Amino acid sequence: MSRLGNLGARLYRGEVGYDFYGKRKLWYGISILITITAIVGLAVRGLNMGIEFKGGAVFTIEKAKASVSQAQEVAEESSGHQAIVQKLGSGDLRIQIAEVDTSKAGQIKSDLSKELDAPAGKISYELVGASWGEQITEKAFQGLIIFMFLVVIYLAIAFEWRMAIAALVALIHDITITVGVYALVGFEVTPGTVIGLLTILGYSLYDTVVVFDSLKEGTKDITKQTRWTYSEIANRSINSTLVRSINTTVVALLPVAGLLFIGGGVLGAGMLNDISLSLFVGLAAGAYSSIFIATPLVADLKEREPAIKALRKRVLAKRAQADAKGESADAGAEQTDEVPDAAAAAGAGAVVGQRQQPERGRGKRR
């Protein structure tokens, strides 16, 4: 068995473990700090909305000889607006310019053909209306709200309402961080980004539900025992599924990292960044929230219940009683250790006396 597999087995059996619940305030603080940073970045920098949301024109130059910087300079001078230029794998240039209408698009095409020494027949363009992006955004928000509503109902029925609340908090946490990263990095937000955001919701819930299922099984008839508190069982549930969560997250992140860093970064396929960044950040944030946020939050909510409070008192009282008995047993063992030593010493003296008496008797007979 590999070291990771051996560690997973020991975590599952409870032989080793990390106190996630005991350090929950640290993880809460880190999440709050990251979330605040994301919100501030979103408020200050805003999102770099793609042309699908603002409207404009998309120009494509086939087998362009000009560089990206040259094309960007000419496009911005001709349109008077900021231009986004991407080098495609086939050698074509893709130029996006927002807020461009039909009359202006023709003039920009002529300027690109003249300044970049590209035949007009190899330059094509299409106009994109802002209403299409608005419809996508509206439908995405509707889908997000419906999804969260159904998730809360399902988790409340399958588990309990506290777990549903914790899962909802984790979802909001993941979405906020992902959107904030887009604002801080400045990547363009496209319909692909929206698809990526909706996709990560399922991944975010996956690890959370796995831990919740282990917690539900471990806390069945919990008030009938006095060995563990609810928070301790929650901690063991996280540890027992920790290696599984790490493995599934890493396996899911590897292909996404390939799209983001190799496809978008090394190979220059910039259009992959819009969806790959949302998936990468969302998957990482989802794994973090399921381990460090969702389950400790459930334990916090459960520890407020009168029955769970009473259970904690009984468990702690039993442990204190066991510790007291252990101290008494240790003290008694020390006393019993002294008695055999004294008896041994006395016995040794008696044996010595018996051996000396015959010698004295023989001396008197002589």
Secondary structure, DSSP 8 states (H G I E B T S, - for coil): --HHHHHHHHHHHTSS---TTTTHHHHHHHHHHHHHHHHHHHHHT--EE-HHHH-EEEEEETT--S-HHHHHHHHHHHHSS-EEEEE-TTS-EEEEEES--HHHHHHHHHHHHHHTT--GGGEEEEEE-HHHHHHHHHHHHHHHHHHHHHHHHHHHHHT-HHHHHHHHHHHHHHHHHHHHHHHHHT-EE-HHHHHHHHHHHHHHHHHHHHHHHHHHHHTTTGGG-SS--HHHHHHHHHHHTHHHHHHHHHHHHHHHHIIIIIIIIIS--GGGHHHHHHHHHHHHHHHHHIIIIIHHHHHHHHTTSHHHHHHHHHHHHHHHHHHHHHHHHHHHHHHHHHHHHHHHHHHHHHHHHHHHHHHHHHHHH-
